[in-house]
Structure formats: structure tokens, C-alpha cells
Amino acid sequence: MPDLPSIGWDGTLLRLALAAVLGGAIGLERELDDKSAGLRTHLLVAVGSALFTLVSAYGFRDFLAGGGNVVRADPSRIAAQIVTGIGFLGAGVIFRQGLAVRGLTTAATLWLVAAIGMAAGAGFWAGAVIATLGALISLRPMDWAKARWLRGRASRRWLLVELAEGASMLPVVEALEHAGHVLALQRDGNRLEVELDPGSVDPVEAATQVAELPDVRQVRWSR
């Protein structure tokens, strides 16, 4: 019977660590934009995918060795279920707010880090690293380029406002209606999210007007 492939502690640690680093890098970018799925979520998805891949490829070595010619195994059988399973997690971060659908990019990054984790777990280093670099470039530099050169097609912008305890949101809404076109808004406790049409608003002017209101504690932009 031919020797079955195996992996030791050092190889396992290396592959899981690489998955954690690459998945964490994409998660950190999402965390900087204050997304619902951030650093920890992306890191755990990448590491979990890598571990499932390792289990699928190496986890049943002793069983296969003892089964002789009776047992046959497909090393991708367990790992293949990640592709289906990650869809449920990604769907959880997609929701409709006002006239916009939010969370599609974060869902796509979760799907991608699952693939990166699988590549790291399988030892496909080049694929894992290149995919991570491509994701980071598409999430940050390409977004800046779009905002600069394709202003007419830029994504809608969200102004995140932290209000004082018990404060009314009406002064904020009135200030933003003077600054630009308000598309949608949602309040969660003292946190107010306002969606603005990027073609009708000066971001500096809008943020300045809102920040000067007495019941506003913090103002920042998000996408």
C-alpha cells in the first residue's frame, strides 16, 4: 500500500497562521469601515476554512491506513462543503436599508476569505497571497480612484452620527437636507446613519454642519 500523505505540527501551524494573517488583513479593512463583519469574523472564517481543508486532506490518515484496500477517500470532500456553508454566513450581512442594499461587498469578502483559507490549508501559497493582495487593492485603492475619477458613478455615502443621550435627530436631518439630498436614514439608540446622494453633497460641508450641532458627539463618513 503506498504511503499516505501526512502533515506535522509545523506544517499545520504554518498553514493556519497564513490563513489567519491573510484573512485578518481583509477583515481589518472591513473593520476600518465599521462593517458588521470585521477583523475577527474574517480571521475566523479563513482559519476555519483552512482547518476544514486540513481535516479533509490529512485528518483521516490513520483510519485510511487501517482500512487497507477497502476504504477510499476524496481529500476535497469535506472542504467542498465550505463553498456551500459560507453562503449562509454571507447572507447574514446583506440587508436592505432605505432604497439601498448594504453588505454585498462584506458578503463577497467573507466568501473570498473562505477560499483564501482553503488555499492556505491546501498549501497553495501563491493563490492565497495573490487573492489577498487583489482583494485589498480592489477594496481601498480602487475605491479611492472611483471616488476621484468617477464621481458621477460613485457609491452612495453614509454619514454616521453619534448623538447625545436622548437627543433628537431632527436638527441633524434638517442640516443634512440643506447640505444635500438625503436618500434614507436609520436610528439605533444614539447612533444615526444617514444615506446621502454623493452627487448632491459636499462631504466636508455636510460633516461640518452636523458636527457643530450641540447634541452631536461624533461624525464620520462610511461607504
ZAZA-420312 format. One record per residue (C-alpha): residue number from 0; residue in one letter; x, y, z. Coordinates in steps of 0.25 Angstrom, whole numbers, plus 5000, padded with zeros to 4 digits. Example, Ala and Ser with C-alpha at 12.3 -4.5 7.8 and 13.67 -1.06 7.14 Angstrom:
<pts>
   k r   px   py   pz
   0 A 5049 4982 5031
   1 S 5055 4996 5029
</pts>
This chain:
<pts>
   k r   px   py   pz
   0 M 5000 5000 5000
   1 P 5006 5014 4996
   2 D 5010 5024 5007
   3 L 4998 5033 5011
   4 P 5001 5048 5011
   5 S 5003 5054 5025
   6 I 5005 5067 5031
   7 G 5012 5070 5045
   8 W 5011 5081 5055
   9 D 5020 5091 5048
  10 G 5013 5090 5035
  11 T 4999 5091 5041
  12 L 5003 5103 5049
  13 L 5009 5110 5037
  14 R 4996 5108 5028
  15 L 4987 5112 5039
  16 A 4996 5124 5043
  17 L 4996 5128 5028
  18 A 4981 5127 5027
  19 A 4979 5136 5040
  20 V 4989 5147 5034
  21 L 4982 5147 5021
  22 G 4968 5147 5025
  23 G 4971 5157 5036
  24 A 4977 5167 5026
  25 I 4964 5167 5019
  26 G 4956 5167 5032
  27 L 4964 5179 5037
  28 E 4960 5187 5024
  29 R 4945 5184 5027
  30 E 4947 5188 5041
  31 L 4953 5201 5037
  32 D 4939 5204 5030
  33 D 4932 5199 5043
  34 K 4925 5187 5036
  35 S 4917 5177 5043
  36 A 4927 5166 5039
  37 G 4941 5171 5043
  38 L 4955 5166 5047
  39 R 4950 5155 5056
  40 T 4940 5150 5047
  41 H 4949 5149 5034
  42 L 4960 5143 5042
  43 L 4951 5132 5048
  44 V 4945 5129 5034
  45 A 4959 5128 5028
  46 V 4965 5119 5039
  47 G 4952 5110 5040
  48 S 4953 5108 5025
  49 A 4968 5105 5026
  50 L 4965 5095 5037
  51 F 4954 5088 5029
  52 T 4963 5087 5017
  53 L 4974 5080 5026
  54 V 4964 5071 5033
  55 S 4959 5067 5019
  56 A 4973 5064 5013
  57 Y 4980 5059 5026
  58 G 4970 5056 5037
  59 F 4967 5042 5034
  60 R 4980 5037 5031
  61 D 4980 5026 5042
  62 F 4967 5021 5038
  63 L 4970 5020 5023
  64 A 4983 5013 5027
  65 G 4976 5003 5035
  66 G 4965 5001 5025
  67 G 4975 4995 5014
  68 N 4969 4994 5001
  69 V 4954 4995 5006
  70 V 4954 5010 5009
  71 R 4955 5020 4998
  72 A 4955 5035 5001
  73 D 4953 5048 4994
  74 P 4962 5059 5000
  75 S 4953 5070 4995
  76 R 4940 5064 5000
  77 I 4939 5072 5014
  78 A 4946 5084 5008
  79 A 4936 5085 4997
  80 Q 4925 5087 5007
  81 I 4931 5101 5011
  82 V 4927 5107 4998
  83 T 4912 5104 5001
  84 G 4913 5107 5016
  85 I 4919 5121 5014
  86 G 4907 5125 5007
  87 F 4899 5125 5019
  88 L 4908 5134 5027
  89 G 4910 5143 5015
  90 A 4895 5145 5014
  91 G 4894 5149 5029
  92 V 4902 5162 5026
  93 I 4893 5166 5014
  94 F 4881 5175 5017
  95 R 4873 5186 5011
  96 Q 4873 5199 5017
  97 G 4864 5210 5010
  98 L 4866 5210 4995
  99 A 4879 5203 4996
 100 V 4884 5189 4998
 101 R 4896 5188 5008
 102 G 4906 5178 5012
 103 L 4909 5172 4998
 104 T 4923 5175 4998
 105 T 4925 5169 5012
 106 A 4918 5157 5008
 107 A 4927 5156 4996
 108 T 4940 5157 5005
 109 L 4935 5146 5014
 110 W 4933 5137 5002
 111 L 4947 5141 4997
 112 V 4954 5139 5011
 113 A 4948 5125 5011
 114 A 4954 5122 4998
 115 I 4967 5128 5003
 116 G 4967 5119 5016
 117 M 4965 5107 5007
 118 A 4976 5111 4998
 119 A 4985 5113 5011
 120 G 4981 5100 5017
 121 A 4984 5092 5004
 122 G 4998 5098 5003
 123 F 4994 5107 4990
 124 W 5002 5119 4996
 125 A 5002 5127 4983
 126 G 4987 5126 4981
 127 A 4985 5131 4995
 128 V 4994 5142 4995
 129 I 4991 5147 4981
 130 A 4976 5147 4984
 131 T 4978 5155 4997
 132 L 4986 5165 4990
 133 G 4976 5166 4979
 134 A 4965 5168 4990
 135 L 4972 5179 4997
 136 I 4975 5187 4984
 137 S 4960 5186 4980
 138 L 4955 5190 4994
 139 R 4964 5202 4996
 140 P 4972 5208 4984
 141 M 4961 5205 4974
 142 D 4950 5211 4983
 143 W 4959 5224 4984
 144 A 4961 5224 4969
 145 K 4946 5222 4967
 146 A 4943 5234 4976
 147 R 4953 5243 4969
 148 W 4951 5240 4955
 149 L 4937 5234 4954
 150 R 4929 5244 4963
 151 G 4916 5242 4955
 152 R 4916 5227 4958
 153 A 4922 5228 4972
 154 S 4914 5219 4982
 155 R 4905 5226 4992
 156 R 4911 5231 5004
 157 W 4907 5229 5019
 158 L 4909 5239 5030
 159 L 4910 5232 5043
 160 V 4906 5242 5055
 161 E 4907 5239 5070
 162 L 4896 5247 5077
 163 A 4896 5251 5092
 164 E 4887 5242 5101
 165 G 4872 5245 5098
 166 A 4875 5255 5087
 167 S 4866 5258 5075
 168 M 4871 5254 5061
 169 L 4862 5265 5055
 170 P 4873 5276 5055
 171 V 4883 5266 5048
 172 V 4873 5263 5037
 173 E 4870 5278 5035
 174 A 4885 5281 5034
 175 L 4887 5270 5024
 176 E 4875 5273 5016
 177 H 4881 5287 5014
 178 A 4895 5281 5010
 179 G 4890 5271 5000
 180 H 4880 5260 4996
 181 V 4876 5250 5007
 182 L 4872 5237 5002
 183 A 4870 5229 5015
 184 L 4873 5229 5030
 185 Q 4872 5219 5041
 186 R 4874 5221 5056
 187 D 4879 5211 5066
 188 G 4879 5217 5080
 189 N 4889 5229 5080
 190 R 4895 5225 5066
 191 L 4889 5231 5054
 192 E 4892 5226 5039
 193 V 4888 5235 5028
 194 E 4890 5232 5013
 195 L 4893 5243 5004
 196 D 4894 5244 4989
 197 P 4909 5247 4986
 198 G 4906 5256 4974
 199 S 4898 5266 4982
 200 V 4906 5267 4995
 201 D 4919 5274 4999
 202 P 4925 5263 5009
 203 V 4933 5274 5017
 204 E 4922 5284 5018
 205 A 4911 5273 5022
 206 A 4920 5267 5033
 207 T 4924 5281 5038
 208 Q 4910 5286 5039
 209 V 4906 5273 5046
 210 A 4918 5274 5056
 211 E 4914 5288 5060
 212 L 4901 5284 5066
 213 P 4900 5284 5081
 214 D 4895 5269 5083
 215 V 4905 5263 5073
 216 R 4917 5255 5079
 217 Q 4924 5249 5067
 218 V 4922 5250 5052
 219 R 4929 5242 5041
 220 W 4927 5236 5027
 221 S 4926 5222 5023
 222 R 4922 5214 5010
</pts>
